[in-house]
Amino acid sequence: MEYQLPRLTKMWTHLERQSGGKVKGMGEKQIEVDKRILRNQIGALKKELESVRKHRQQYRNRRFSVPVPVVALVGYTNAGKSTLLNQLTGADVFAEDKLFATLDPTTRRVQLKNGKEFLLTDTVGFIQKLPTQLVAAFRATLEEISESSLLVHVVDISHPLAEQQINAVDKVLSELDVSSIPRLMVWNKVDKASDPEKIRVEAENRDDVVCISALTGDGVPEFCNAVQEKLKDSMVWVEALVPFENGDLLSTIHQVGMVEKTEYTERGTYIKAHVPLRFARLLTPMRQLCVSQP
């Protein structure tokens, strides 16, 4: 609608010829009516977008109270993000081989074999040369990205323009100012590529790339391991003595962190672990207790 607004004049040039003298003609009146209708509709849509933004912020606040890391799937439209979400969670999110099959973010819990878990969010796909107005319109859903612990960039590696699509996604992410969030790149649809083996060898030579086929499940275990390692990098190393009365905190640390060592003493449980920053702050007073702990 914002694109249409300044272009309405050319649509009514055939009516402007009816105007005569200083009297306004039908064409000019019709243009003003159409502009007013468009402005009202644009205003209503902006209010609706703001309402969606606030509504989703409430969901994120609730989710933040649950100590589970959030992993966001980002990528070019039709890269296979929804298919990967379905493969990992058993969800029934709509996934189809077409542009913008996903327009509303979906979040599901992923349970790993070692008992760890994280929340996986499927977001709207990007396109090349995304207009500024469209970035703003998508912002209500893309705000999910800024609240994530890790961004997983899903790429359709079988597409002939895969490199251009990667650059397009990177450009939009830079506009959203999320450069501080760790990233993991996933080359999807490897089985559809012209030379799958060559792609796998190239991925092995890079530290931040995992090859998968979201449709068949090939490479998904390796993907989960890579996600865990990336989440570990975003955590803080702590050594603390947790008193026995704080058993619920210890249970949470085992759930959301990565415990390297546990030792039970007379004063409490001595742990060495990687934990999210906010839990590291909670453990700060307890870190002093473990100074004398061998």
C-alpha positions in Angstrom: 0.0 0.0 0.0 2.9 2.4 0.8 4.2 1.4 -2.7 0.9 2.2 -4.3 0.3 5.6 -2.6 2.6 7.8 -4.6 1.6 6.0 -7.8 -2.1 6.6 -7.7 -1.9 9.8 -9.8 -1.1 7.9 -13.0 -4.1 5.7 -12.6 -6.5 8.5 -12.9 -5.0 10.7 -15.7 -7.9 9.8 -18.0 -10.4 11.4 -15.6 -8.3 14.5 -14.9 -9.1 15.8 -18.4 -12.7 16.3 -17.3 -11.7 19.2 -15.0 -12.4 22.7 -16.3 -11.4 26.2 -15.2 -11.0 26.6 -11.4 -13.5 23.8 -10.6 -11.9 20.5 -9.4 -12.7 17.6 -11.6 -13.9 14.1 -10.8 -10.4 12.7 -11.4 -8.8 14.8 -8.7 -11.6 14.0 -6.2 -11.3 10.2 -6.9 -7.5 10.4 -6.3 -8.0 12.1 -2.9 -10.6 9.5 -1.9 -8.3 6.7 -2.8 -5.4 8.2 -1.0 -7.4 8.7 2.1 -8.6 5.1 2.0 -5.0 3.8 1.6 -3.7 6.0 4.4 -6.4 4.7 6.7 -5.7 1.1 5.8 -1.9 1.7 6.3 -2.6 3.2 9.7 -4.8 0.2 10.7 -2.2 -2.3 9.5 0.6 -0.5 11.5 -1.5 -0.7 14.6 -2.1 -4.4 14.0 1.6 -5.0 13.6 2.3 -3.2 16.8 -0.3 -5.3 18.5 1.3 -8.5 17.2 4.7 -7.2 18.3 3.4 -6.7 21.9 1.6 -10.0 21.9 4.7 -11.9 20.9 6.8 -10.0 23.4 4.6 -11.3 26.1 5.2 -14.8 24.9 9.0 -14.2 24.8 8.9 -12.9 28.4 7.1 -16.0 29.5 9.6 -18.1 27.7 12.5 -16.3 29.2 11.3 -17.3 32.7 11.8 -21.0 31.5 15.5 -21.6 31.6 15.9 -23.2 28.2 18.1 -21.7 25.4 16.4 -20.5 22.2 17.7 -21.4 18.8 16.2 -19.5 15.8 16.1 -20.9 12.2 16.8 -18.2 9.7 17.4 -18.4 6.0 16.2 -17.6 2.5 12.6 -18.5 1.8 12.1 -22.2 0.8 15.5 -23.2 2.2 13.8 -26.0 4.3 13.5 -24.4 7.8 10.0 -25.7 8.5 11.0 -29.2 7.3 14.0 -29.2 9.7 11.7 -28.1 12.6 9.3 -30.9 11.8 12.2 -33.4 11.6 13.6 -32.4 15.0 10.4 -32.0 16.9 7.8 -34.2 15.2 5.7 -31.1 14.8 3.2 -30.7 11.9 4.2 -27.2 10.8 3.1 -26.4 7.3 6.0 -27.0 4.9 5.8 -26.8 1.1 8.1 -26.2 -1.8 7.1 -22.6 -2.4 8.0 -19.1 -1.4 6.8 -17.8 2.0 5.2 -21.0 3.2 5.9 -19.7 6.7 4.7 -16.3 7.7 4.3 -16.7 11.4 7.1 -18.0 13.7 6.6 -21.3 15.4 8.5 -22.5 18.5 8.9 -26.1 19.6 10.9 -27.9 22.3 13.8 -30.2 21.1 14.7 -33.0 23.4 18.2 -34.4 22.8 19.3 -38.0 23.6 21.6 -36.8 26.5 18.7 -35.1 28.3 19.5 -31.6 27.2 16.9 -29.5 25.4 16.4 -26.2 23.6 13.6 -24.3 22.0 13.7 -24.2 18.2 12.0 -21.3 16.4 11.0 -21.3 12.7 11.0 -17.7 11.3 9.8 -16.1 8.0 12.1 -16.6 5.1 14.1 -13.8 3.5 14.3 -12.7 -0.2 16.9 -10.7 -2.2 16.5 -6.9 -2.2 14.0 -7.0 0.6 12.3 -3.5 0.5 12.7 -1.3 3.6 9.0 -1.2 4.2 8.8 -5.0 4.0 11.7 -5.4 6.6 9.6 -3.2 8.9 6.5 -5.3 8.3 8.4 -8.5 9.0 10.0 -7.0 12.1 7.2 -8.2 14.4 8.0 -11.8 13.6 11.8 -11.3 13.1 12.1 -9.9 16.6 12.2 -13.6 17.6 15.7 -13.6 16.3 17.0 -10.9 18.6 16.0 -12.9 21.7 17.8 -16.1 20.5 20.9 -17.7 22.0 21.9 -19.1 18.6 21.0 -18.4 14.9 21.0 -21.4 12.6 21.3 -20.1 9.0 19.7 -22.8 6.8 20.8 -22.8 3.2 19.4 -24.6 0.2 22.9 -25.7 -1.0 21.3 -27.4 -4.1 20.1 -24.0 -5.4 22.2 -22.5 -8.3 22.1 -19.1 -6.6 22.9 -20.4 -3.1 25.8 -17.9 -2.6 23.6 -15.0 -3.5 20.9 -16.2 -1.1 23.4 -16.4 1.7 24.5 -12.8 1.1 20.8 -11.7 1.0 20.2 -13.3 4.4 23.4 -11.8 5.9 22.3 -8.4 4.6 18.9 -8.6 6.3 20.5 -9.9 9.6 22.9 -6.9 9.6 19.9 -4.6 9.3 18.3 -6.3 12.3 21.5 -5.7 14.3 22.0 -9.2 15.6 25.7 -9.5 14.8 26.5 -10.4 18.5 24.5 -13.6 18.4 26.5 -16.8 17.6 25.7 -18.4 14.2 25.8 -21.9 12.8 25.4 -22.5 9.0 23.5 -25.5 7.8 23.7 -26.7 4.2 20.4 -28.3 3.6 19.2 -30.5 0.6 22.6 -31.9 0.1 21.0 -35.0 -1.4 19.6 -32.8 -4.2 22.9 -31.2 -5.1 24.7 -32.2 -8.3 27.8 -33.3 -6.4 26.9 -34.1 -2.8 30.3 -35.6 -1.9 32.2 -32.5 -3.0 29.9 -30.3 -0.9 30.4 -32.6 2.2 34.2 -32.4 1.8 34.0 -28.6 1.5 31.8 -28.4 4.7 34.3 -30.6 6.6 37.0 -28.0 5.9 35.0 -25.4 7.6 34.3 -25.1 11.3 30.8 -23.5 11.2 29.0 -25.6 8.5 26.9 -28.8 8.9 25.5 -30.8 6.0 22.0 -32.2 6.3 18.9 -33.4 4.5 16.0 -32.1 6.6 13.6 -34.2 4.5 15.4 -37.6 5.1 17.0 -36.8 8.4 20.5 -37.4 7.1 23.0 -35.4 9.2 20.5 -34.3 11.9 22.4 -36.0 14.8 25.6 -34.1 13.7 23.5 -30.9 13.5 22.3 -31.4 17.1 25.9 -31.9 18.3 27.0 -28.7 16.5 24.1 -26.8 18.2 25.2 -28.0 21.6 28.8 -26.9 20.9 27.7 -23.5 19.7 25.4 -23.0 22.8 28.4 -24.0 24.9 30.5 -21.3 23.4 27.9 -18.7 24.4 27.9 -19.8 28.0 30.1 -18.8 30.9 32.5 -21.2 32.7 31.9 -21.4 36.5 33.1 -23.3 39.5 30.7 -23.0 42.5 29.7 -24.7 45.7 25.9 -24.9 45.6 24.3 -25.4 49.1 22.0 -28.3 49.5 19.0 -26.0 50.1 19.5 -24.7 46.5 18.8 -28.1 45.0 16.3 -26.6 42.5 19.0 -24.3 41.1 21.4 -27.3 40.7 18.7 -29.2 38.8 18.2 -26.3 36.5 21.9 -26.0 35.8 22.0 -29.7 34.8 19.1 -28.9 32.5 20.3 -25.8 30.7 24.0 -25.9 31.3 26.8 -28.3 30.6 28.2 -29.8 33.8 31.8 -31.1 33.5 32.3 -32.1 37.1 30.0 -32.8 40.2 31.4 -33.5 43.6 29.3 -33.8 46.8 30.8 -32.3 50.0 29.6 -31.6 53.5 28.8 -28.0 52.6 27.0 -28.6 49.3 27.5 -29.7 45.7 30.7 -28.6 44.1 30.3 -28.1 40.3 32.3 -27.1 37.3 30.1 -26.2 34.4 29.3 -24.0 31.4 26.1 -22.1 32.2 24.1 -19.2 30.6 25.2 -15.8 31.7 22.2 -15.1 33.9 22.8 -18.3 35.9 26.5 -17.4 36.2 25.3 -14.3 38.0 23.1 -16.3 40.3 26.1 -18.5 41.1 28.5 -15.6 41.8 28.0 -15.6 45.6 28.5 -19.4 45.6 31.7 -19.1 43.7 33.3 -17.5 46.7 32.4 -20.6 48.8 34.4 -22.9 46.6 37.7 -21.0 46.9 38.9 -23.4 49.6 37.3 -26.4 47.9 39.9 -28.7 46.4 
